[in-house]
Amino acid sequence: MKRNNPFALNPNTKIILRQIGVGFLVLSVVASIIAGVWYGSRAASFTIDSVQVASGETINPELVKQQVETELEGTYFGLIPKRFSLFYPQKAALAAVMEIERVKDVTISETDQKTLKVSFSEHKPHSLWCKTTLGADCLFLNSEGYAFGVAPDLSGGSFMRFITTGREPQLKETLVPSTLQYNNFFDLIDRLSFVGWFVSSIEIDQIGDAFVTIVEGGELKITLAASPSELVDNLRVVLSSPEFSSIAPGSFEYIDLRFGDKVFVQKEDEDFATTTDSMEAALQEIGAQLDE
């Protein structure tokens, strides 16, 4: 007869002990990994301790540095410092710097595992986007028509002023949908100045029309669908006709150029209309003069 070993463990006990041993082993491995990550991510050779910022034209480099330093504070999940060079929050730091008015095209790179280098360019004022034709409450627009900063109260005509009917100026938005459309305004302004008509402001409505205010008085009503050359050619044809030869800035209320070859003129409370097709010879003569 086989005698039972009084020291033999119950099979269920063996299973429990085995599970305890495996659990202890797993916990030991996990604890070792956590300890390794904890101490490894805090090694001085992998800790960002310096942020270098290239000098800006008008923006204080210390402000840029402060934005980056703020994003480097703290840890991920209470374990890995954000200053750990292999996992520093580059996207968050870029976004923080971009929040500064005038900042454009930010880059952040590592010169070594302890130093970050921040470079940026600045938006430059090109024109103003204002709430009213009086020029108050304006934003700066860059050369692409993007509103990047609040403008101080400015007098004089150093910047072209734009107004949008039914739409207030908004930071980080564009005046018009495309850069081409924005540049067309300045093409038109240049073409008008060539004939001695200087623009003080342009008001844009929500249906694709614009109203160009002339410095000495008078307004041109235009459609954004027409090219600057087409608009100015139609205006030149009107001005070359005998009945409108006396028209000059300050002598009319408006000239409506929105209807292609049909031009309407409001002068001294009287409406006039002319068809540019009927003056094709005048247009050809103007073109010949320009060629010369």
TAVEN-V167647 format. One line per field, one symbol per residue. ss: DSSP state (A for helix, B for strand, O for the rest). psi: psi as a letter, one per 30 degrees, with the letter a starting at -180 (. if undefined). A space follows every 50 residues. Layout:
# TAVEN-V167647
ss=???
psi=???
This chain:
# TAVEN-V167647
ss=OOOOOOOOOOAAAAAAAAAAAAAAAAAAAAAAAAAAAAAAOOOAAABOOB BBBOOOOOOOAAAAAAAAAAAAOOBBOOOBBOOBOOOOOAAAAAAAAAOO OOBBBBBBBBBBOOBBBBBBBBOOOOBBBBOOOOOOOBBBBOOOOBBBBB OOOOOOOOOBBBBBOOOOOOOOOBOOOOAAAAAAAAAAAAAAAAOOOOBB BBBBOOOOBBBBBBOOOOBBBBBOOOOAAAAAAAAAAAAAOAAAOOOOOO OOOBBBBBBOOBBBBBBOOBBBBBBAAAAAAAAAAAAAAAAO
psi=kkkkjffkkkeeeeeeeeeeeeeeeeeeeeeeeeeeeeeefgkefgkjgk jkkkklefkkfeeeeeeeeefflalkggekkffjffglieeeeeeeeffk kfkkikkklkfagfkkkkkllkkkkeakjlelffglilkkkafggkjflk kljklahfkkkkkjkgjlkkkglkelfleeeefeefeeeeeeffggjkke lkkkaggglljjkkefklkkklkffkleeeeeeeeeeeffkefgffklkf glelkjgfhbgjkkkjkhgkklklkfefheeeeeeeeeeee.
